[in-house]
Amino acid sequence: MTANKAGIVWNPSKIDEETLKQAVLAAFDYEVQWWETSTDDPGYGMAQEALAAGCTSVIAVGGDGTVRAVASALAGSDAVLGIVPQGTGNLLARNLNVPLDDIGAALSRIGSGAERTIDLGWVSLNGEERAFAVMVGFGVDAQMLVETDDDLKDRAGWLAYVEAMGRAMAGTEMTGITLTLDDAQPQEVRGHTLLIGNCGMVQGGIRLLPDAQLDDGLLDVLLISSDGALQWLDTVRSVVWDNGIRRLLGRGEEAVSTESTRHLTAKRIRIELDTPLEFEIDGEEVGEVSTFEVRVQAGAVRVH
């Protein structure tokens, strides 16, 4: 590959072209090539073209869909992923501490040359395998994003997500789940939320998967089976206090499981549901599923 050559894969619906180009011009003094995403391709094909053109770094400018598409194209390559977050969720950027509201700062981070290697997850749905950088699953997480009151979020920050969690839980229903972790025997369980993640923080700073690390070669699993007011309260306490605030205060060393909130880890996971449920990949709803398999690709992507 040619040294110091960047490919910009950008979503024109998320940012003004001239604003972005001026920021890139100010940040980099080496060759830059540009690829614009489309409604048919959020960035995968463009990132492949950037690799073929010899780009040493490929910078995803857009939301989680653009970042995920670019990351999946770079998996296993020598190119480094850069992120200039321009969406609403920006889940991977949040977990990497990439500046969210400052294009110049995000580009400066990329230009510094610092990098790390992270894992990617892959989920097989209906014969197609798709990458994810943050988490996949069904239940409370997807509902939280829908239920959160924007006005309350502006006033109360992460407390808005606690309020939304309560309403989201009230709208979920239990289903039978056959859960297989790695080579273990299948387990028959019941739950209304199952999240499988490469990293664990969502909007509002809430860590649904508090032990998840981007580079440990494992996927973390959260199974919630709360049923009744007391168990709902137990789950909220576990997520918000035991695995949230206490961890931030340095008073917790590992995820706390309860009767209704279980934390697990594995490299490969197979799920079969008694009832098809709405599924999401990195915050994007992709339709109902009844069976899916997930695996981790350790050390898949280098990232600034």
PyMOL commands that set and color helices and strands:
alter all, ss='L'
color gray80, all
select helices_A, chain A and resi 17-27+44-52+64-74+91-96+103-111+140-147+150-156+159-170+203-205+229-248
alter helices_A, ss='H'
color red, helices_A
select strands_A, chain A and resi 5-10+31-36+57-62+80-85+116-125+128-132+135-138+175-181+187-191+193-197+219-224+261-266+268-281+284-303
alter strands_A, ss='S'
color yellow, strands_A
deselect
rebuild
show_as cartoon
